[in-house]
Amino acid sequence: LLSAIPYLGMTIVQWLWGGFAVDNATLNRFFSLHFLLPFIITAMVMIHLLFLHQTGSNNPLGLNSNIDKIPFHPYFTYKDSLGFMIMMMLLSMITLINPYYLGDPDNFIPANPLVTPI
């Protein structure tokens, strides 16, 4: 995809690959990025929520909206906990009543020890 960028595409691809072909160093780089990216995103979300709770949300109308606010705990805590419990109960019921419902159909093909897969 990056090679489709005019003039700079191949330079960006070679810089990203670390050479003219995908090598062990490239795979290590992408694996590290793939591993660290969820932690970086989680940290950014937590920082965003921290700043949001400290300064408050943007109010372009300039109206005082403190009247409409309710405390986060217990109302939203109970609502989120109830939703989590309902979803877990639904998933548990599906897996306990019909455990093969979410499985792969190829698991039911009888194994033939005389034939090896291609």
C-alpha positions as YAML, in Angstrom:
chain: A
units: angstrom
residues:
- id: 1
  name: LEU
  ca: [0.00, 0.00, 0.00]
- id: 2
  name: LEU
  ca: [2.73, 2.44, 0.84]
- id: 3
  name: SER
  ca: [4.48, 1.81, -2.46]
- id: 4
  name: ALA
  ca: [1.49, 3.42, -4.24]
- id: 5
  name: ILE
  ca: [2.45, 6.84, -2.84]
- id: 6
  name: PRO
  ca: [4.09, 8.85, -5.63]
- id: 7
  name: TYR
  ca: [7.83, 9.66, -5.34]
- id: 8
  name: LEU
  ca: [8.20, 8.63, -1.67]
- id: 9
  name: GLY
  ca: [6.43, 5.27, -1.67]
- id: 10
  name: MET
  ca: [9.38, 2.96, -2.29]
- id: 11
  name: THR
  ca: [11.58, 4.92, 0.10]
- id: 12
  name: ILE
  ca: [8.99, 4.57, 2.87]
- id: 13
  name: VAL
  ca: [8.60, 0.84, 2.14]
- id: 14
  name: GLN
  ca: [12.37, 0.26, 2.27]
- id: 15
  name: TRP
  ca: [12.64, 2.24, 5.50]
- id: 16
  name: LEU
  ca: [9.76, 0.27, 7.04]
- id: 17
  name: TRP
  ca: [11.19, -3.07, 5.90]
- id: 18
  name: GLY
  ca: [14.70, -2.17, 6.95]
- id: 19
  name: GLY
  ca: [16.08, -3.12, 3.53]
- id: 20
  name: PHE
  ca: [14.93, -4.30, 0.14]
- id: 21
  name: ALA
  ca: [13.06, -7.36, 1.45]
- id: 22
  name: VAL
  ca: [11.19, -8.49, 4.54]
- id: 23
  name: ASP
  ca: [13.79, -9.92, 6.87]
- id: 24
  name: ASN
  ca: [14.03, -11.17, 10.45]
- id: 25
  name: ALA
  ca: [14.61, -7.63, 11.73]
- id: 26
  name: THR
  ca: [11.40, -6.48, 10.02]
- id: 27
  name: LEU
  ca: [9.38, -9.27, 11.60]
- id: 28
  name: ASN
  ca: [10.85, -8.48, 15.03]
- id: 29
  name: ARG
  ca: [9.98, -4.81, 14.59]
- id: 30
  name: PHE
  ca: [6.40, -5.54, 13.57]
- id: 31
  name: PHE
  ca: [5.97, -8.11, 16.34]
- id: 32
  name: SER
  ca: [7.19, -5.58, 18.92]
- id: 33
  name: LEU
  ca: [4.86, -2.93, 17.52]
- id: 34
  name: HIS
  ca: [1.96, -5.40, 17.48]
- id: 35
  name: PHE
  ca: [2.66, -6.34, 21.10]
- id: 36
  name: LEU
  ca: [3.14, -2.78, 22.43]
- id: 37
  name: LEU
  ca: [0.33, -1.04, 20.52]
- id: 38
  name: PRO
  ca: [-2.54, -2.21, 22.83]
- id: 39
  name: PHE
  ca: [-0.64, -0.96, 25.89]
- id: 40
  name: ILE
  ca: [0.03, 2.39, 24.22]
- id: 41
  name: ILE
  ca: [-3.62, 2.75, 23.21]
- id: 42
  name: THR
  ca: [-4.78, 1.82, 26.72]
- id: 43
  name: ALA
  ca: [-2.43, 4.41, 28.25]
- id: 44
  name: MET
  ca: [-3.67, 7.08, 25.83]
- id: 45
  name: VAL
  ca: [-7.31, 6.29, 26.67]
- id: 46
  name: MET
  ca: [-6.57, 6.47, 30.40]
- id: 47
  name: ILE
  ca: [-4.79, 9.82, 29.99]
- id: 48
  name: HIS
  ca: [-7.73, 11.07, 27.92]
- id: 49
  name: LEU
  ca: [-10.21, 10.03, 30.62]
- id: 50
  name: LEU
  ca: [-8.04, 11.62, 33.32]
- id: 51
  name: PHE
  ca: [-7.99, 14.96, 31.49]
- id: 52
  name: LEU
  ca: [-11.71, 14.67, 30.71]
- id: 53
  name: HIS
  ca: [-12.57, 14.17, 34.38]
- id: 54
  name: GLN
  ca: [-10.24, 16.96, 35.55]
- id: 55
  name: THR
  ca: [-11.28, 19.70, 33.13]
- id: 56
  name: GLY
  ca: [-14.72, 18.53, 32.08]
- id: 57
  name: SER
  ca: [-16.18, 18.16, 28.64]
- id: 58
  name: ASN
  ca: [-16.35, 20.92, 26.05]
- id: 59
  name: ASN
  ca: [-19.60, 22.88, 26.18]
- id: 60
  name: PRO
  ca: [-19.94, 25.04, 23.05]
- id: 61
  name: LEU
  ca: [-23.24, 26.60, 24.17]
- id: 62
  name: GLY
  ca: [-21.80, 27.81, 27.47]
- id: 63
  name: LEU
  ca: [-24.83, 26.61, 29.43]
- id: 64
  name: ASN
  ca: [-24.52, 25.27, 32.95]
- id: 65
  name: SER
  ca: [-25.24, 21.55, 32.71]
- id: 66
  name: ASN
  ca: [-24.48, 20.60, 36.31]
- id: 67
  name: ILE
  ca: [-28.21, 20.10, 36.91]
- id: 68
  name: ASP
  ca: [-28.38, 17.16, 34.50]
- id: 69
  name: LYS
  ca: [-25.38, 15.31, 35.92]
- id: 70
  name: ILE
  ca: [-25.66, 12.21, 38.07]
- id: 71
  name: PRO
  ca: [-22.79, 10.54, 39.92]
- id: 72
  name: PHE
  ca: [-20.94, 7.78, 38.08]
- id: 73
  name: HIS
  ca: [-21.06, 5.45, 41.06]
- id: 74
  name: PRO
  ca: [-23.46, 3.73, 41.86]
- id: 75
  name: TYR
  ca: [-25.68, 4.30, 38.80]
- id: 76
  name: PHE
  ca: [-23.34, 3.56, 35.90]
- id: 77
  name: THR
  ca: [-21.33, 1.03, 37.90]
- id: 78
  name: TYR
  ca: [-24.45, -1.05, 38.52]
- id: 79
  name: LYS
  ca: [-25.62, -0.66, 34.92]
- id: 80
  name: ASP
  ca: [-22.28, -1.80, 33.51]
- id: 81
  name: SER
  ca: [-22.02, -4.65, 36.01]
- id: 82
  name: LEU
  ca: [-25.51, -5.87, 35.12]
- id: 83
  name: GLY
  ca: [-24.75, -5.72, 31.39]
- id: 84
  name: PHE
  ca: [-21.50, -7.65, 31.93]
- id: 85
  name: MET
  ca: [-23.29, -10.33, 33.99]
- id: 86
  name: ILE
  ca: [-26.06, -10.72, 31.40]
- id: 87
  name: MET
  ca: [-23.55, -11.12, 28.56]
- id: 88
  name: MET
  ca: [-21.50, -13.65, 30.56]
- id: 89
  name: MET
  ca: [-24.64, -15.62, 31.43]
- id: 90
  name: LEU
  ca: [-25.69, -15.67, 27.76]
- id: 91
  name: LEU
  ca: [-22.28, -16.88, 26.64]
- id: 92
  name: SER
  ca: [-22.19, -19.47, 29.44]
- id: 93
  name: MET
  ca: [-25.65, -20.74, 28.47]
- id: 94
  name: ILE
  ca: [-24.63, -21.08, 24.82]
- id: 95
  name: THR
  ca: [-21.44, -22.97, 25.68]
- id: 96
  name: LEU
  ca: [-23.06, -25.22, 28.30]
- id: 97
  name: ILE
  ca: [-26.28, -26.07, 26.45]
- id: 98
  name: ASN
  ca: [-24.77, -26.53, 22.98]
- id: 99
  name: PRO
  ca: [-20.97, -26.59, 23.21]
- id: 100
  name: TYR
  ca: [-20.45, -27.35, 19.50]
- id: 101
  name: TYR
  ca: [-22.56, -24.42, 18.29]
- id: 102
  name: LEU
  ca: [-19.58, -22.06, 18.00]
- id: 103
  name: GLY
  ca: [-17.13, -24.72, 16.86]
- id: 104
  name: ASP
  ca: [-15.64, -25.31, 13.44]
- id: 105
  name: PRO
  ca: [-17.50, -27.89, 11.31]
- id: 106
  name: ASP
  ca: [-14.19, -29.43, 10.22]
- id: 107
  name: ASN
  ca: [-13.75, -30.77, 13.76]
- id: 108
  name: PHE
  ca: [-16.44, -33.38, 13.05]
- id: 109
  name: ILE
  ca: [-14.64, -34.95, 10.08]
- id: 110
  name: PRO
  ca: [-13.36, -38.35, 11.22]
- id: 111
  name: ALA
  ca: [-9.59, -38.59, 11.27]
- id: 112
  name: ASN
  ca: [-8.01, -40.95, 8.77]
- id: 113
  name: PRO
  ca: [-4.59, -42.10, 10.02]
- id: 114
  name: LEU
  ca: [-3.65, -43.42, 6.55]
- id: 115
  name: VAL
  ca: [-3.86, -40.01, 4.86]
- id: 116
  name: THR
  ca: [-1.73, -37.04, 5.78]
- id: 117
  name: PRO
  ca: [-2.95, -33.51, 5.12]
- id: 118
  name: ILE
  ca: [-1.48, -31.62, 2.21]
...
